[in-house]
Amino acid sequence: MKVVVVAAFSALALCAAAQEGIPAPDSKAIYEHTQAACVLILSGDSAGHVTSIATGVVISRDGVILAPLHAVKGAAAVQIRLANGEVFDQVMLLGSDERRDVAALKISAGALPALIPESTAGVAPGDPIYAVTNSSGLTWVTTEGILFAISPADEIPGAGSGFNVMRFTAAIAPSASGGALVDHNSALIGIITGPKGAASPFAVPVGSVLGLPEAGPRIALGSGASLQLIAPPAETVPQPGATAAANTDPKQIIKNAKTVYVHSKTMFITVEAMDLALTQQKEWPDLGLTIVQDPSAADLLIEVSRVKFTNVHSFVLSDKKTSIVLNSGNEIAVNGAIASRSLAKDIVTILSAARVTAPANKPANPALPGPYSVPRK
């Protein structure tokens, strides 16, 4: 079974696009278009307790939705919430695929924003992709990356067997269930069903499940009228204005942070190398951040990894307390030493944009005593 993998191809493709004058994708427009067609799926028990929150994707304007099957399987109550705030308590299961963990659902709505499905024939390893997910029911998160492989699910521990998946570098929160994977034209190319305990994020090609709405049997799911998202405890309920934005806005979260913890998921980039690469960036002293060795003391988490069998190295910047993904990125490098420097530069650029306001004639910073304020043992 063959795995289609990308390494230097991505960089070559981007260079070719620049030479041909092809405009870069508008990430904001892609996100807005995609998120408008995504829905929240609340599942719960007969007592009205929410037990699962997942993301579904509208694929037709008359209310057909593709979503992870595990999100609704066995649920006594199911509710769907649209991006515009409308709530639907009556949901019909049109068909399901146990192997691929995808279900087709239907609500009684019309003229909905919908994504146009695109077959995998229209994409190739190295193409940019965008993932839209919602792990908490409160904050929509979009991340960018590349499609680096189309491979059998058997090759990903915990993913299943007997079908192909699309593997990508965009970061997905471990608690996220479902989501849309789109290309640079905002066309839907995959339904995100992993991690789900798998080693890396993946999506089921949408072309392999487009027949589900006609598959049957049609089953009316239990009414979700009693389901409600649980509000935060009273002492942490956001107040109107800037305080509320601080709890969900990635830039504000980064601005409020004081400490950061670095974790490596690959032997190719050590934590020590990443710490050093970060603190050697000339902008680091201006950030006012302390790298700590205790993850429980961190406000921000930086995780670095390397895609197997490729030269693609990636990072995920997240809020340690809520697991909200704040940003992510990837670099192609021939070894970990080069990758750590490239990733550090990207990370510090993101942090600086949120934390640093450079005044005119700013004096030079005094030399730091060491590469990080709290040394690792």
N, C-alpha and C positions, 0 to 999 in steps of 0.2 A: 504494500500500500504506500503510495507516494505522497510526500508532503511538498506542497509548493511553498518555497521560502524566499524571502527578499532580504538582501543585505545592501550592497552598494547600489543596487538598481534604483532605490528610492531617491538617493541623492542625484543620480544621473537624470532621473525623470524630472526632478525639480529644476535642475540646470537647463534641461532641454526646453521646459516650459517657459523659463525666464527668457531664453534666447529667442523663442518664437513669439514673445510678447503676450503670452496667455495670462490674463489677469488672475491674481490669487483669489481663492474662494473667500467669500464674505462670511466669516464665521458667525457673526452676529445674526445675519439674515437667515443662515441655515438653522441656527438654534431657534430663532423665533418661529420659523415655519414648522420645524419639527415638533417643538414643544406644544404648539397649538393643536397638534393632532395626537398628542399623548394623553392618556387618561390614568387616573388613580383607580385601583381596584382594591376595595376593602372587603375582606372576608372575615367571618366571625361565627360565633356559636349562637345557639337559640336564645341565650340570655342577653344578646346584644354586645358581647365583648369582642372587640377587634383582635383577631389572632394573626392576621397577615395583611401586609400592605405591598402591593405590586404595581408595576407599570404596564399598561396595555397600549396598543397602537391602532388607531383608526385607519382602516384600509379602504373603506367605501363611505360615501357621504350619507348613506342610509343607516349607519350605525353598526357596521360589522367591525369587530375588534379582534386582533390577535394578541394573545397574552400567554404567560407561562401557565401550563396546566396545573402545576403544583400549587398555584396561588388560589385556585377555586376548588380543587379536588377535595371532596369530603366536607366542604364548608356547609354549614346550615343556613348561612345568610351571606349574600353577596351584594355589594353596592358599587356603582361606578360613578366617579366624579370627573366631569369634563374640566378642561383648562379654564373655561369661562365661569366656573363655579356651579354650573347646573349639576344636579344629583339625580341619578336614576336607580330606583330600588328594585325594579323588575328586570332581571337579566336572563337571557336564554342562551343555553349552551348549544351551539349548532353542530359541533364536531370536535374531536380531539385526537391527538397523536401521542400516545403514551411514550413511545420510544424517543421522540424528539422533544417531549415535554411542552407541547404547544396546544392551545385551545382556541377555537373560534367562538366569540361571544357576540350577542346582538342586543341592542337596546332600541327603544322606540323613539328614535330621534332622526331628524332629517337635516340636510344641508350642513353637515358637519365638515370641519376641516379634515382632510384625509391625505395620507402620503401615497404617492404613486409607487407601487412595487417595481423593483428592477431585478432581473435575474443576475446570477453571478457571472454570466457571460459578458456583462457590461463593466465588470471591475476586474482588477488584477493586483497581485501582490505589489506593494509599493504605492498604491493609490491612497490618498488621504481619506480618512473616515471620521465620523463624528458620532458620539454616543450620548443619548439623552436618557437619564434615569432619575429616580426619586426614591431614596431609601427610607425616608422618614415620614412621607406624606405631607411635608411642609415645604421643602426646598427642592426645586428642580436643578439638576446639575448637568452641564454639558462638558464633555472632554473631547480633545482631539488626539488623533494618532494616525497610524497607517495600518492598512491591511497587510499582514506579513505572511499569512499562510491560509490555504484552504485545504483541510486535511480530515482524515477520518476521526470521528470522536474517540475511537479506541485509543488514540495516541495521547489523549489527555486524561490522566487519572481522575476518576470521578465524573467524567462527562457522559458516559454511556457507550453504546456501541451500535454499529450498523447504519450509521448515517454520517454525512459530512458536516463540518462546522467551519465557521469563519473565525480565525484567530486574529486579534488586533492588539495594538499597543495602548489605546486609550484606557485610562484608569477607570475602574469600576469599584465603587465601595463594596466591601465584603458583604454588607447587609442588604445591598440592592437586589431586588427581584424583578426581572423583566426590564424592558427598555427598547428603544429604537436605535438601530445602527443604520446610518444614512451615508450616502456618498457626497461628493462636492456639489452635486446638483440637487441635494435634498431629497433624492429618491431613496425609498426604503429598500435596503439590501439584506437586512437580517433582523431577527427577533432575538434580543439578548435573553438567554436563559441561564447562563453561568455568570459568576463562579459556582454557586451552589455546591461548595466544597471542592471544586476543581482547582487545578494548579494555576490556571490562567484564564482570563476572561474569554468568552466565545459567544457566538450567535449562530442560530440556525438560519441558513439561507431562506429568505422569504419565499423563493420560488418552489421550495419543497413542501410548503404547507398552504399554498394558495387554494388548494382543493378542499380544505377543511370546512368552509362555510356550507358546502353541499354534501358533506360526508355523513352527517347524522350519527346517531339518532338525536333529535332535538329534545332537549330537556330543560324545563323551566327550573331555574335555581331558586333557592329560598329567598324571600324578600329581605332586603338589607335596610329596611326603614328604620330599624332600631340601632344601626351601627353609627358610631360617632368616633372621630379621632380624639384621643385622649389629650387634653390640654396639659402643658407643662405645670409643675407645682406653682402655687401662688407666688412664692418668692422669686421665681425665675420667669414669670410671664412678661414678655417684652412690653414696654410702654410705648405709646405713640411717639412718632418722631425718630430722631437719630438713634435712640436706644434700641428700638425694635430692629432697625436696620443692622445694628451692630451684631445681632445674633445670627443673621442669615447672609449678610453680604460678605463675600470672600475678602474683599479689600479691607473691610472694617475689622474682620477677624484677624487678618495679618497685622493690621496696624496696632491692634490691642495686645498682641502677643509679646511675651517677654523671654520665653525660653523655647528651644527647639531640640528635638531628639532625632538623630540620624540612624536609620536601620537599613542594612543591606540584605537583599534576598539572593545575592549572587556571590560566588567566590571570586569573581573577576574584579569586583570593586569592594575593597575593604572599608569598614566604617572609618578607620583612621585616615585612609587616603581621602575619603569624602570630606571628613572634618577639615583636613588640611587644605584641600582644594577650595572649600568655602571660605575659610578665614584668610586665604591668600588673595582673594578677590579684593581689589582696591576699595570697593564700596562697602565691604563688610563692616569696618569700624563705625560707619555712619548708621548702621541698621539698629544698633542698640539691642541686639539679641545675644543671649547666652546659650551656647551649646551645652546640654546636660547629658549625663550618662545614665540617669534614671528616667525611664519613660513616663513614670507616674508624675514626674515634676515638669513635664513638657506641655507647652501650649500648642506647639506645632509639631507635626511629624513629617519627616522626609524619608521616603522609602525609595531605594534605588534597586534596579533589577536589570537583568539581561535576558532577552528573548533567546530561548534555546536554539542552537544551530544557526544563529545569525550574529551580525555585528551591531544589532540594534540594542542600545542601552536606554533605559527610561527612568523617569522619576515621577513620584506622586507626592504632592504637597497637600496635607490634610489637617483639619482641626482635630487635635488629639482627643478632645472631650466629646465631640459629636460624631466623629468619623466623616464629616462633610469633606468631600474632595474640593480643594480650593483651586488647584491648577495641576497640570501635568505636562510632560513633554518627553521627547526622545531625541537621541543623537546617534549617528552612525559613526563608530570608531573602531579601529583595528585592535585596540586593547583597553583594559580597564583604566590605565593611567591617563590616557588621552580622554577617555569617556568621562572620568571623574572631573577633569578640568572643564570640559564642555558643559556637562550637566550643572556644575557649580555656577558657571557663568549665567546659564539660563535661570537657575533658581534665584540667584542674587538679583538679577534684573527684575524678576517678578516681585521679590520682597521689597526692592528699592522703590518700585512704582507705587507701592502702598504705604511705605513708611518714611521715605526721605523727601523732604522739600528743601532743595538746595538754595540757600540765600546767596545774594551777591557777595563777592569777595570773601567767601567762606575760608577761614583759616585752616591750615593743615591739622590733621588729627595727630595726637601723640602716639608714639609707637606702643603697640600692645605688648604685654609681658609674655604672651604665648599664643598659640594658635586657637585656643579656646579658654573661656573663663573657668570652666569646671573641668579639670583634666580627667581623662578616663584612666581607670586603673589597669 
